[in-house]
Amino acid sequence: MNMPAGALTIDKEALKRKYAEERDKRIRPEGSAQYIRLETEFADLATDPYTPLVPRDPVTDHVTFAFIGGGFAGLVVGARLKQAGIDDVRIVEKGGDFGGTWYWNRYPGAQCDTASMIYMPLLEETGHRPSEKYAHAPEIRDHCSRIGETFGLYGKALFHTEVTGLEWDEDRKVWVVRTNRGDAFTAKYVGMGTGPLHVAKLPGLAGIEKFKGKSFHTSRWDYAYTGGNPEGAPMTGLADKRVAIIGTGATAVQCVPHLARDAKELLVFQRTPSSVDRRDNGPIDPDWFAQVAGEGWQRKWQDNFAANLGAGFPNEDLVNDGWTDLAKRMRANLREVPPSEWTPQTMMAAFEDADFEKMEQIRRRAEELVDDPETAEHLKAWYRQLCKRPCFHDEYLQAFNQPGTRLIDTGGKGVERITENGVVANGVEYEADCIVYASGFEVSTDYVARAGFDAVGREGQTLSGYWGKGMRTLHGLHIRGFPNLFMVQPAQAANFIANVPHNIVDHADTIAAVVGEAERRHAATVEPTAEAEQAWLDLLATAPARAIGGTECTPGYYNNEGAGWGDEAPLFVGHPGGALGYFAHIDAWRRSGAFEGLAFG
């Protein structure tokens, strides 16, 4: 249901107190250290269950461009480089095929939570029509392969390979890339797009290694045990099993309905409920799509989505989903204020009122869809919608109406420990045949720790050392002292978290333009000037504070598990004109052909 703005009577002060109380219950003094790495602590569970490792000899050749990471970032950059005439491209990927996060996430029900038409990159270039408004993982994974095949990216790719060293050779003007497979090749240019969702984490629970039943992380789903497949076939192996799933974030929201359907009994252990709005997923009509998909259609849709989440008043909402609903509510509230009275304070008040109304609607949805009143109450999210990644699903809440499904709410404390036989929470041991860890990936940990290497630039300067006092870039992409190196990520650029692929495609356009220009000039190096990098940081300093990730929020990866981002918080912002302001700025920068701020050596 959609309630019009102002339809609810809300005691704002009482609600703020409730939010604060629920937040305080969940603060953990160890912050992100409460988690452990799957690959470090349980290497046997971290191996690739989907593609066999193929032995090969170490690679010691030279390529024009090497990209670290074979997810959307590597694929789109590779495609844009190929389109620009740069054919000698290598992608290094730790999975057994392209896809990045979508290679690993094969748990039942996995799908994108931003509309397929703006989320899946290069749809127009590959001629693909998404089958659903929110495509499921197998289709997204197939699309990754489609991009790789369309643009000839498989030929030099290195799969099941992790970069362990990246060092600039000033004499030869190349990057030396070393890997865990013994490779030591060189590249004139290097792109980094390891992303935040590839290092699987587990809760650091006492006794986690003692469990005698079956256990696995959702990114290493064991279909040999559960039965079924990523396409949604019934998991017949669970018909006589009691399954415990730990975690109720975006992953659990998607796989719980499938577990509830197939397991004899399902226990869902919850520390913090997700906000789960309706998704309204459905097939995309081919005839409608044919009318919509004219030249430049995907860019139009992506820009429209960004505009609807921005501060302006767009005339249409093409995607029209839960993401844009909150923004439309905010604008409706703001329209009630005379433009002469628009100030940062009144805009924040309009946003706050819209958020309160939206979250109350989501909490009432739990009451309407869940039969048991106590379970429904525990499934209510007491925080602002953007305190945690918003979730959208048409079957998650209803799964708790299944007779074999039980919610074990821990009142914000989380699971206490694991035993040989099961899970202890609220002082009670719950026996289980199988434990599924829906505990996600490292996001707020140190970048170097997640990447697995520390780039070494000119004069032995490490990236971690250069960023010792915080991130420094030009356009979020170029780094002074690290020539021919490009970093694909949202911060200090568009910072458009709601649809990360939009950031990726735009950065890929810039990389292709810069590399193409460097090759035309026969330049050996390209990097930002010190003045340009500082000027960009000065511009970013005028941007509004981070819209998400405040310490007033309930703990999660958006706010570094409640600890906030300290002195670095002002560095994790985007262009002061918002996402569209950045996209317009960088598009004009590329089109000018001057590449202002870059030094070609």
PAVOGU-778101 format. One line per 5 residues: their letters; for each residue z, y, x of C-alpha. Coordinates in Angstrom, 1 decimal. Layout:
BEGIN
a = Z Y X  ... $
END
This chain:
BEGIN
mnmpa = 0.0 0.0 0.0  -0.5 3.6 1.0  2.1 6.1 -0.1  1.1 9.8 0.0  2.8 12.1 2.4 $
galti = 6.0 13.4 0.8  6.3 10.5 -1.7  9.5 9.2 0.0  12.9 10.8 0.0  14.4 10.2 3.5 $
dkeal = 17.8 11.2 4.9  16.4 12.3 8.3  19.7 12.7 10.0  21.0 9.3 8.8  17.7 7.7 9.9 $
krkya = 18.0 9.3 13.4  21.5 7.9 13.7  20.3 4.5 12.7  17.5 4.6 15.2  20.0 5.6 18.0 $
eerdk = 22.4 2.8 17.0  19.7 0.2 17.1  18.4 1.5 20.4  21.8 1.4 22.0  22.3 -2.3 21.0 $
rirpe = 19.3 -3.2 23.1  19.8 -1.3 26.3  20.1 -3.7 29.3  21.5 -2.2 32.5  19.0 -4.3 34.6 $
gsaqy = 16.0 -2.8 32.8  12.8 -4.5 33.8  14.7 -6.8 36.2  15.8 -8.8 33.2  12.4 -10.6 33.5 $
irlet = 11.1 -13.1 36.1  7.6 -13.9 37.1  6.0 -17.0 35.8  3.9 -17.4 39.0  6.8 -16.9 41.3 $
efadl = 9.5 -18.9 39.6  7.4 -21.5 37.8  4.2 -21.9 39.8  3.5 -25.2 38.2  3.4 -23.6 34.8 $
atdpy = 1.3 -20.7 36.0  -1.7 -22.8 37.1  -5.0 -22.3 35.1  -5.0 -25.0 32.3  -8.5 -23.9 31.2 $
tplvp = -10.9 -24.2 34.2  -10.6 -26.6 37.1  -10.3 -25.0 40.6  -13.5 -25.6 42.6  -13.1 -25.8 46.4 $
rdpvt = -15.4 -23.5 48.4  -15.8 -22.1 51.9  -14.3 -18.7 52.7  -16.7 -15.8 52.1  -17.3 -13.4 55.1 $
dhvtf = -20.3 -11.4 54.0  -20.9 -7.7 53.0  -21.5 -6.2 49.6  -22.2 -2.7 48.5  -19.6 -2.7 45.8 $
afigg = -16.6 -5.0 45.3  -14.5 -4.8 42.1  -11.0 -6.3 41.9  -10.4 -7.7 38.5  -12.9 -9.4 36.2 $
gfagl = -11.7 -8.1 32.8  -13.3 -5.3 30.8  -12.9 -2.8 33.7  -14.8 -5.0 36.3  -17.4 -6.0 33.8 $
vvgar = -18.2 -2.5 32.5  -18.2 -1.0 36.0  -20.5 -3.8 37.2  -22.8 -3.3 34.3  -23.1 0.5 34.8 $
lkqag = -23.7 0.0 38.5  -26.5 -2.4 37.8  -28.0 0.1 35.3  -27.8 2.7 38.1  -29.8 0.5 40.4 $
iddvr = -26.8 -0.8 42.5  -27.5 -4.5 42.4  -25.2 -5.8 45.2  -22.0 -6.1 43.2  -19.2 -8.6 43.5 $
ivekg = -16.3 -9.1 41.1  -13.1 -10.8 42.4  -11.1 -12.4 39.6  -8.0 -14.6 39.7  -9.0 -16.5 36.5 $
gdfgg = -11.7 -19.1 36.2  -14.1 -16.8 34.5  -14.6 -13.3 33.3  -12.3 -11.8 30.7  -9.1 -10.7 32.4 $
twywn = -6.3 -10.8 29.7  -8.8 -12.3 27.3  -9.4 -15.2 29.8  -5.7 -16.1 29.7  -4.8 -15.3 26.1 $
rypga = -5.9 -18.4 24.2  -2.9 -18.8 22.0  -3.6 -19.5 18.4  -4.4 -16.4 16.4  -5.0 -14.1 19.4 $
qcdta = -7.2 -11.1 18.4  -7.6 -7.5 19.2  -5.5 -5.0 17.3  -7.9 -2.1 17.7  -11.1 -2.4 15.6 $
smiym = -13.8 -4.6 17.3  -16.5 -2.0 17.0  -14.6 0.4 19.3  -12.6 -2.1 21.3  -15.3 -4.6 22.5 $
pllee = -17.3 -2.7 25.2  -21.0 -2.5 25.6  -21.8 -3.9 22.1  -24.9 -1.7 21.9  -26.1 -2.7 25.4 $
tghrp = -25.7 -6.4 24.7  -26.9 -6.3 21.1  -23.8 -8.0 19.8  -22.4 -7.6 16.3  -18.7 -8.4 16.0 $
sekya = -18.0 -11.0 13.3  -14.8 -9.4 12.1  -13.2 -6.0 12.0  -10.6 -7.4 14.4  -12.3 -10.1 16.5 $
hapei = -10.4 -13.2 17.6  -10.0 -14.1 21.3  -12.8 -16.7 21.6  -15.4 -14.2 20.4  -14.0 -11.5 22.8 $
rdhcs = -14.0 -14.1 25.7  -17.6 -15.0 24.8  -18.5 -11.4 24.9  -17.1 -11.0 28.4  -19.4 -13.9 29.5 $
riget = -22.3 -12.2 27.6  -21.8 -9.0 29.6  -21.6 -11.0 32.9  -24.8 -12.8 32.0  -26.7 -9.8 30.7 $
fglyg = -26.1 -7.8 33.8  -26.3 -10.6 36.4  -22.6 -10.3 37.5  -22.0 -14.1 37.9  -24.1 -14.5 41.1 $
kalfh = -21.7 -13.1 43.6  -18.4 -13.3 41.6  -15.4 -15.0 43.2  -13.3 -16.7 40.5  -9.8 -18.3 41.0 $
tevtg = -9.4 -15.7 43.8  -6.7 -13.1 44.3  -7.0 -10.2 46.7  -4.2 -10.1 49.2  -5.3 -7.3 51.5 $
lewde = -7.5 -4.2 51.3  -7.9 -2.0 54.4  -10.3 0.8 55.3  -12.2 0.4 58.5  -13.0 3.9 59.7 $
drkvw = -15.4 2.9 62.4  -17.6 0.9 60.2  -16.9 2.9 57.1  -16.2 -0.2 55.0  -13.4 -1.8 53.1 $
vvrtn = -12.2 -5.1 54.4  -11.2 -7.4 51.5  -9.0 -10.4 52.2  -8.0 -13.0 49.6  -5.9 -16.1 49.0 $
rgdaf = -8.9 -18.3 49.5  -9.4 -17.2 53.1  -12.1 -14.7 52.4  -12.6 -11.7 54.6  -15.6 -9.8 53.5 $
takyv = -16.5 -6.1 53.6  -17.6 -3.7 51.0  -18.9 -0.1 51.2  -17.2 0.8 47.8  -14.3 -0.9 46.1 $
gmgtg = -13.0 -0.5 42.5  -9.6 -1.6 41.4  -9.0 -2.6 37.8  -6.2 -5.2 37.8  -4.7 -3.7 34.7 $
plhva = -1.2 -4.0 33.4  -1.6 -7.3 31.5  -2.2 -10.1 34.0  1.2 -10.9 35.6  2.9 -13.1 33.1 $
klpgl = 6.7 -12.7 32.8  9.5 -14.8 31.4  12.9 -13.8 30.2  15.4 -14.2 33.1  17.6 -16.6 31.1 $
agiek = 20.3 -18.8 32.6  19.3 -22.5 32.5  15.6 -21.8 31.9  14.7 -24.4 34.5  16.9 -27.0 32.9 $
fkgks = 15.1 -27.5 29.6  13.9 -31.2 29.3  11.4 -30.6 26.5  8.0 -29.0 26.7  7.8 -25.3 27.5 $
fhtsr = 5.0 -22.8 28.3  4.1 -19.1 28.3  1.6 -18.0 25.6  -1.0 -17.1 28.3  -1.0 -20.8 29.4 $
wdyay = -1.0 -22.4 26.0  -0.9 -26.2 26.3  -3.3 -27.5 23.7  -3.0 -31.0 25.3  0.5 -31.0 23.9 $
tggnp = 0.2 -29.0 20.7  -3.2 -30.2 19.6  -5.7 -27.8 18.1  -7.8 -25.3 20.1  -8.2 -21.5 20.5 $
egapm = -10.7 -21.5 17.6  -7.8 -22.3 15.2  -8.0 -26.0 14.6  -4.7 -27.4 13.3  -2.1 -28.2 16.0 $
tglad = -1.5 -31.8 14.9  0.7 -32.5 17.9  3.4 -30.3 16.4  3.6 -32.1 13.1  6.8 -33.8 14.0 $
krvai = 8.1 -31.2 16.4  10.8 -28.5 16.3  9.4 -25.5 18.1  11.3 -22.4 19.3  9.4 -19.2 20.1 $
igtga = 11.2 -16.5 22.1  9.8 -13.0 21.5  8.5 -11.1 18.4  6.1 -8.7 20.0  2.3 -8.4 19.5 $
tavqc = 1.7 -12.0 20.8  4.2 -13.6 18.5  3.0 -11.7 15.5  -0.3 -13.4 16.0  0.7 -16.9 16.8 $
vphla = 3.8 -17.3 14.6  1.7 -17.9 11.4  -0.2 -20.7 13.1  3.0 -22.3 14.4  4.6 -22.0 11.0 $
rdake = 1.6 -23.7 9.5  1.6 -26.7 11.9  5.1 -27.3 13.2  7.6 -29.4 11.4  10.1 -26.7 12.0 $
llvfq = 9.8 -23.3 13.7  12.6 -21.1 15.0  11.6 -17.5 15.8  14.1 -15.9 18.2  14.2 -12.1 17.8 $
rtpss = 15.8 -9.3 19.8  13.8 -6.5 18.4  11.5 -6.7 15.4  8.0 -5.3 15.6  6.6 -2.8 13.1 $
vdrrd = 4.0 -4.9 11.3  1.6 -2.9 9.1  -1.2 -4.5 7.2  -4.4 -5.3 9.1  -6.9 -5.8 6.3 $
ngpid = -9.1 -7.9 8.5  -12.4 -9.2 7.2  -16.0 -10.1 8.2  -18.4 -7.4 9.2  -21.4 -7.4 6.8 $
pdwfa = -24.6 -7.8 8.8  -26.6 -5.5 6.4  -24.0 -2.7 6.6  -23.9 -3.1 10.4  -27.6 -2.8 10.7 $
qvage = -27.5 0.5 8.9  -24.6 1.8 11.1  -25.7 0.6 14.5  -28.3 3.2 15.4  -28.8 4.6 18.9 $
gwqrk = -25.5 5.7 20.4  -23.5 4.3 17.6  -20.6 2.9 19.6  -20.0 6.1 21.5  -20.0 7.9 18.2 $
wqdnf = -17.4 5.5 16.7  -15.2 5.7 19.8  -15.2 9.5 19.9  -14.5 9.6 16.1  -11.5 7.3 16.6 $
aanlg = -10.2 9.5 19.4  -10.7 12.6 17.3  -8.8 11.1 14.4  -5.8 10.4 16.7  -6.1 13.9 18.3 $
agfpn = -4.7 17.2 17.1  -7.9 18.4 15.3  -9.1 18.0 11.8  -12.1 15.7 11.9  -14.3 15.5 8.8 $
edlvn = -14.5 11.7 8.6  -12.6 8.6 9.7  -15.0 5.8 10.6  -12.5 3.2 11.6  -9.9 4.0 8.9 $
dgwtd = -7.1 1.7 10.0  -3.3 1.7 10.7  -3.8 3.7 13.9  -5.5 6.6 12.2  -3.3 6.5 9.1 $
lakrm = -0.3 8.0 10.9  -2.4 10.8 12.3  -3.8 11.6 8.9  -0.3 11.8 7.5  0.7 14.2 10.3 $
ranlr = -2.3 16.4 9.5  -1.5 16.4 5.8  2.0 17.6 6.6  0.6 20.2 9.0  -1.8 21.6 6.3 $
evpps = 1.3 22.5 4.3  2.3 25.0 7.0  0.4 28.3 7.3  -1.8 28.3 10.5  0.0 31.5 11.6 $
ewtpq = 3.2 29.4 11.8  1.7 26.6 13.9  3.9 26.2 16.9  4.7 23.1 19.1  7.9 22.9 17.1 $
tmmaa = 6.3 22.9 13.7  3.7 20.4 14.9  6.4 18.1 16.2  8.2 18.4 12.9  5.0 17.4 11.0 $
fedad = 4.6 14.4 13.3  8.3 13.4 12.8  8.1 13.6 9.1  4.8 11.6 9.0  6.4 9.0 11.3 $
fekme = 9.5 8.7 9.1  7.4 8.1 6.0  5.1 5.7 7.7  7.9 3.6 9.1  9.7 3.5 5.8 $
qirrr = 6.5 2.2 4.2  6.3 -0.5 6.9  10.0 -1.5 6.3  9.4 -1.7 2.5  6.4 -3.9 3.2 $
aeelv = 8.8 -6.4 4.7  10.9 -6.3 1.6  7.8 -6.9 -0.6  6.3 -9.8 1.4  9.4 -11.8 2.6 $
ddpet = 11.2 -13.8 -0.1  14.6 -14.0 1.5  16.3 -10.6 1.4  18.4 -11.2 4.6  15.3 -12.3 6.6 $
aehlk = 13.4 -9.3 5.3  16.2 -6.9 6.4  16.2 -8.4 9.9  12.4 -7.9 10.1  12.7 -4.2 9.6 $
awyrq = 11.9 -2.1 12.6  14.3 0.8 13.2  12.4 3.1 15.5  9.5 5.4 15.5  6.1 3.7 15.2 $
lckrp = 4.9 4.7 18.7  8.1 3.7 20.4  6.6 0.2 20.8  3.0 -1.1 20.5  2.3 -1.0 16.7 $
cfhde = 1.4 -4.3 15.2  -0.9 -5.1 12.3  -1.2 -8.5 10.6  -1.9 -9.9 7.2  0.1 -13.2 7.6 $
ylqaf = 3.0 -12.7 10.0  5.7 -11.6 7.5  4.6 -14.2 4.9  5.0 -16.9 7.5  8.8 -16.6 7.1 $
nqpgt = 8.3 -17.9 3.5  7.3 -21.3 4.9  10.2 -23.7 4.3  10.3 -24.9 7.9  10.3 -21.4 9.5 $
rlidt = 13.6 -19.6 10.3  14.2 -16.2 11.9  17.0 -16.3 14.4  17.9 -12.6 14.7  20.2 -11.8 17.7 $
ggkgv = 21.3 -8.4 16.6  19.5 -6.8 19.7  21.3 -9.0 22.2  18.5 -11.5 22.8  18.8 -15.2 23.6 $
erite = 21.9 -16.1 25.7  20.7 -19.0 27.7  18.5 -22.2 27.7  20.0 -25.7 27.8  18.6 -29.1 28.5 $
ngvva = 18.1 -29.5 24.7  17.2 -26.0 23.4  18.1 -22.4 23.0  21.5 -20.7 22.7  21.7 -17.5 20.6 $
ngvey = 24.6 -15.9 18.8  26.8 -18.6 20.3  24.9 -21.4 18.6  22.7 -24.0 20.3  19.5 -24.7 18.6 $
eadci = 17.8 -27.9 19.7  14.1 -27.8 20.2  11.3 -30.1 21.3  9.2 -27.2 22.6  9.9 -23.7 23.7 $
vyasg = 7.1 -21.1 23.6  7.7 -17.9 25.6  6.0 -15.0 24.0  7.4 -12.6 26.6  4.2 -10.8 27.6 $
fevst = 3.2 -9.3 30.9  4.6 -7.0 33.5  3.7 -3.4 32.7  6.4 -1.1 34.0  6.8 -2.7 37.4 $
dyvar = 5.5 -1.3 40.7  1.7 -1.1 40.8  1.5 -2.7 44.3  3.8 -5.5 43.2  1.6 -6.3 40.2 $
agfda = -1.7 -6.0 42.1  -0.5 -8.3 44.9  -1.7 -6.0 47.7  -1.2 -2.5 49.0  -4.5 -0.6 49.8 $
vgreg = -4.5 0.8 53.3  -6.6 4.0 53.7  -7.4 6.4 56.5  -5.0 6.4 59.6  -3.1 3.4 58.2 $
qtlsg = -1.8 5.3 55.1  -0.8 2.9 52.4  -1.3 3.7 48.8  2.3 3.1 48.0  3.3 5.5 50.8 $
ywgkg = 0.8 8.2 49.6  2.2 7.8 46.1  5.8 7.8 47.3  6.6 10.9 45.4  4.3 10.0 42.5 $
mrtlh = 0.8 9.3 41.5  -1.9 11.6 42.9  -5.6 11.5 41.9  -8.6 13.5 41.0  -9.6 12.6 37.4 $
glhir = -7.3 9.6 37.5  -10.0 7.8 39.5  -10.4 9.2 43.1  -7.6 9.3 45.7  -7.5 11.5 48.8 $
gfpnl = -7.5 9.6 52.0  -8.9 6.5 50.4  -12.7 7.0 50.7  -15.1 5.0 48.5  -12.1 3.7 46.4 $
fmvqp = -12.0 4.0 42.6  -9.1 3.2 40.4  -9.9 2.3 36.7  -6.8 3.1 34.5  -5.9 5.7 31.9 $
aqaan = -3.3 7.9 33.5  -4.2 11.4 34.8  -7.4 11.0 32.9  -7.9 10.5 29.1  -4.6 8.5 28.9 $
fianv = -5.9 7.1 25.6  -3.6 4.2 25.1  -4.6 3.4 21.5  -8.1 2.2 22.7  -8.0 1.5 26.4 $
phniv = -11.7 0.3 26.6  -12.8 3.8 25.8  -11.1 5.0 29.1  -12.8 2.1 31.0  -16.3 2.9 29.8 $
dhadt = -15.9 6.5 30.7  -14.6 5.8 34.1  -17.5 3.3 34.6  -19.9 6.1 33.8  -18.3 8.3 36.4 $
iaavv = -18.2 5.6 39.1  -21.9 4.8 38.6  -22.8 8.5 38.7  -20.8 9.1 41.9  -22.0 6.0 43.7 $
geaer = -25.5 6.7 42.7  -25.2 10.2 44.1  -23.7 9.0 47.3  -26.5 6.5 47.8  -29.1 9.2 47.1 $
rhaat = -27.5 11.4 49.8  -27.2 8.5 52.2  -23.6 9.4 52.4  -21.2 7.1 54.2  -18.1 8.2 52.3 $
vepta = -17.0 10.0 49.2  -13.5 11.1 48.4  -11.7 14.1 46.7  -10.8 17.1 48.7  -7.1 17.9 49.1 $
eaeqa = -7.6 21.2 47.1  -9.4 19.4 44.2  -6.7 16.7 44.0  -3.9 19.3 43.9  -5.8 21.5 41.4 $
wldll = -6.2 18.5 39.1  -2.4 17.8 39.3  -1.7 21.5 38.5  -3.9 21.2 35.4  -2.1 18.1 34.3 $
atapa = 1.2 19.9 34.6  0.1 22.1 31.7  -0.3 19.1 29.4  2.2 18.3 26.8  4.9 15.8 27.6 $
raigg = 4.2 12.1 27.2  3.8 11.3 23.5  5.2 7.8 23.9  7.8 6.3 26.2  10.8 8.6 25.6 $
tectp = 14.3 7.3 26.3  15.3 8.0 22.7  13.1 5.0 21.8  14.2 1.4 21.6  13.7 -0.4 24.9 $
gyynn = 10.2 -1.8 25.7  7.4 -1.5 28.2  6.4 1.9 26.7  9.6 3.5 28.1  10.4 1.2 31.1 $
egagw = 12.8 -0.9 29.1  14.7 2.2 28.0  15.2 3.6 31.5  12.4 6.2 31.1  10.1 7.3 33.9 $
gdeap = 12.3 9.8 35.6  10.7 12.3 37.9  7.3 10.5 37.6  7.1 11.0 33.8  5.1 14.3 34.1 $
lfvgh = 2.5 12.4 36.3  1.7 9.8 33.6  0.0 12.3 31.3  -3.6 13.0 30.4  -5.8 16.1 30.2 $
pggal = -4.1 19.0 28.4  -7.0 18.9 25.9  -6.2 15.4 24.9  -8.4 12.4 25.2  -11.5 14.1 23.8 $
gyfah = -10.7 17.1 26.1  -10.9 14.8 29.1  -14.0 13.0 27.9  -15.8 16.3 27.3  -14.6 17.7 30.7 $
idawr = -15.7 14.7 32.7  -19.0 14.4 30.9  -19.9 18.0 31.7  -18.7 17.4 35.3  -21.1 14.4 35.6 $
rsgaf = -24.0 16.2 34.0  -23.7 19.2 36.3  -24.8 17.1 39.3  -22.5 19.1 41.6  -19.7 16.6 41.6 $
eglaf = -17.3 19.5 42.3  -14.1 18.4 44.1  -15.7 15.5 45.9  -16.6 15.5 49.6  -19.6 13.4 50.6 $
g = -19.3 12.4 54.3 $
END
